[in-house]
């Protein structure tokens, strides 16, 4: 998994959701920038 937790601590649901939201936000931002540059 891309979520590596030191000392084998279990990941709480809230943290997993936050990381997932951050990942989706970055992906959407990159996609928007990519399509804007392609239109030009």
N, C-alpha and C positions, 0 to 999 in steps of 0.2 A: 504493500500500500504506500501511497505517497504521503500518508500521515505517519511520521515516525515519532513515537512518544518515548522520551528517555525514561529509564528506570521502570519501563513496562507499566506505566500508569494507564488505567482505563480512560478512554476519551468520553467526556460527558456529551450528551446530545447537543447541548447549546453550542459547545465549541465546534462540533462537527458541522452544525448548520452554519455557523459564522464563517468557517473556512470555505464551505461550499458556496455561500453567497459571495464571498470575496472572489473566489475563482470564477464564478459566473459573471460578476461585474467586470473583471479584467478581460474575460473573453469577449463580452459584448463591446467593451470599449475598443479593443483591438479590431474587431470586425467592423465597427462603425468607421474607424480611421482608415482601414483598408479599403472599404467601399468608397469612401469620400475621395481617396487618392486615385482610385481606379476611374472614377467618373471624369476626373480632370483631363 
